[in-house]
Amino acid sequence: MSIRNIIQTTFDDFAKESGFSKKSGSRYLRNDETLVVLNLQKSQYGLQYYVNIGLWLLALRAAEYPKEHHCPIRTRLTRLVPTATEARLALLLDLEALFDEGARSKEFLDLLERACCRCWRRVRRWKGFARVTASC
């Protein structure tokens, strides 16, 4: 069993506490009309991570566990945070950047909760998608 770092454990804890199920490294949250897919991707060039987010529209085609890169609507967490916060998020997701682990975890979790939760709560139905794209 591999040792999980603070970014991975914070991401895992957030997904579990938010009601996501886990399958093949991705996390899934099913609603009536949509399926939100979260994926934590490690850079192949260093100790940086990216949070990929996909939205699967069940009205287009049923799917149980689509890969994030197959979702018709995709983004990264950095696109859901205010522009002024993007650089800070990049540092939090870079294990080469020096941080106290507790502070890194707390701040990363706070950004996940504020950015993700407010958006996907509104995309439970197709009608909510237009409002989310305008406000996220």
Summary of the structure (lengths in Angstrom):
residues: 136
radius of gyration: 14.8
end to end distance: 37.4
largest distance: 44.7
contacts: 376
relative contact order: 0.17
helix: 43%
strand: 24%
